[in-house]
Amino acid sequence: MIDSIASAKEYLEKNSLTFCAIKDGEIYTSDKSGIAPILSKMDGDIMYFSGATILDKVIGKAAAMLLAKSNATKIYALLISDEAIKVLEKEKIPYEYEKRVPYIKNRGNTGLCPMEQAVLGISNLDEAFRVLREKVKSMIKNK
């Protein structure tokens, strides 16, 4: 039973996961990084995470906006950004975290995560979903 940040962390580490969603006794897990575990499910069903408890290694503003759009009900994050917290509080989604940072860094630790950057000036959840889908497609295309 996941009922604290400690139990969420233990579950993710024990199973080598980056993301887990628990809803109605069903469990969706992923070892993919970034927002990929979230977007992959929302592309098929935008409300896939409705009513779900989320365990995630990293929640930045982009992930928070997607999970808010999908109507997740609780979030446990090992690392969370200040902007993500603003989104979760605005959307009244309860959350717990282990470590809080001003922003999520890119993989090279040289600046802002590209997904955080993509939604930096966005407050509308529908617009964030659209922008993030386009950003991911563009990044895949440019690899």
C-alpha positions in Angstrom: 0.0 0.0 0.0 1.4 3.4 -1.0 0.5 5.9 1.7 3.6 8.0 2.0 6.6 9.4 0.1 8.7 6.8 1.8 6.6 3.9 0.6 6.4 5.5 -2.9 10.2 5.8 -3.1 10.7 2.2 -1.9 8.2 0.9 -4.5 9.9 2.8 -7.4 13.4 1.8 -6.3 12.5 -1.9 -5.6 11.0 -2.3 -9.0 13.5 -0.1 -11.0 10.7 2.3 -12.1 10.5 5.9 -12.9 6.7 6.2 -12.9 3.7 4.3 -11.5 -0.1 5.1 -11.6 -2.5 3.2 -9.3 -6.2 3.4 -10.2 -9.1 1.1 -9.2 -6.7 -1.7 -8.3 -4.9 -1.5 -11.7 -1.2 -0.5 -11.8 0.5 1.1 -14.8 4.3 1.3 -14.5 7.1 2.6 -16.7 10.9 2.9 -16.6 10.9 5.6 -19.3 12.1 9.0 -18.5 10.6 12.5 -18.7 6.9 12.9 -19.5 7.0 9.8 -21.9 5.1 7.5 -19.4 2.3 10.2 -19.1 2.0 11.3 -22.7 2.0 7.7 -24.0 -1.2 6.9 -22.1 -2.8 10.3 -22.6 -2.4 10.1 -26.3 -4.8 7.1 -26.2 -7.1 8.4 -23.5 -6.7 12.0 -22.3 -8.4 11.1 -19.0 -6.4 7.9 -18.5 -5.1 9.1 -15.1 -8.4 10.3 -13.8 -8.7 9.1 -10.2 -5.2 7.7 -10.1 -2.5 8.0 -7.5 0.8 8.9 -9.2 4.3 7.9 -8.1 7.0 9.7 -10.1 10.7 10.2 -9.7 10.5 13.7 -11.2 7.5 16.1 -11.4 8.2 19.3 -13.2 5.6 21.8 -14.4 5.0 19.9 -17.6 4.2 16.6 -15.8 2.1 18.4 -13.3 0.1 20.1 -16.0 -0.5 16.8 -17.9 -1.5 15.0 -14.7 -3.9 17.8 -13.8 -5.4 17.8 -17.3 -6.0 14.0 -16.9 -7.5 14.5 -13.4 -5.0 12.6 -11.3 -6.0 12.6 -7.6 -2.7 12.4 -5.6 1.0 12.7 -6.5 4.1 11.4 -4.7 7.3 12.8 -6.3 10.9 12.1 -5.3 11.9 15.4 -6.9 9.4 18.3 -7.6 9.9 21.8 -9.0 8.4 25.0 -7.6 6.4 25.5 -10.8 4.9 22.0 -10.5 3.8 22.8 -6.9 2.1 26.0 -8.1 0.2 23.9 -10.7 -0.8 21.2 -8.2 -2.0 23.7 -5.7 -4.0 25.7 -8.2 -5.6 22.5 -9.4 -6.1 21.3 -5.8 -4.2 18.0 -6.3 -2.7 16.7 -3.1 1.0 16.0 -3.3 4.0 14.8 -1.3 7.7 15.1 -2.2 11.1 14.2 -1.0 13.1 17.1 -2.5 12.0 20.4 -3.9 14.0 22.4 -6.4 13.4 25.7 -8.2 13.2 24.0 -11.6 14.0 20.7 -13.3 17.3 20.6 -15.2 17.9 19.1 -18.6 19.7 15.8 -18.8 23.1 17.6 -19.3 22.5 19.7 -16.2 23.2 22.8 -18.3 19.9 24.5 -18.0 16.1 24.1 -17.9 14.5 20.9 -19.0 13.1 21.3 -22.5 9.6 20.3 -21.3 9.6 22.8 -18.5 10.8 25.4 -21.0 8.0 24.5 -23.4 5.3 25.3 -20.8 7.1 28.1 -18.9 4.6 30.9 -19.8 1.6 28.6 -20.1 -1.2 28.3 -17.5 -3.9 26.7 -19.6 -3.9 22.9 -19.3 -5.3 22.3 -22.8 -2.7 24.5 -24.4 0.1 22.8 -22.3 -1.1 19.4 -23.6 -1.0 20.6 -27.2 2.4 22.3 -26.8 4.0 19.3 -25.1 2.8 16.8 -27.7 4.2 19.0 -30.4 7.5 19.4 -28.5 7.9 15.7 -28.1 7.2 15.0 -31.8 9.7 17.7 -32.8 12.4 16.2 -30.5 11.8 12.7 -31.9 11.9 14.0 -35.5 15.2 15.9 -34.8 17.0 12.9 -33.2 
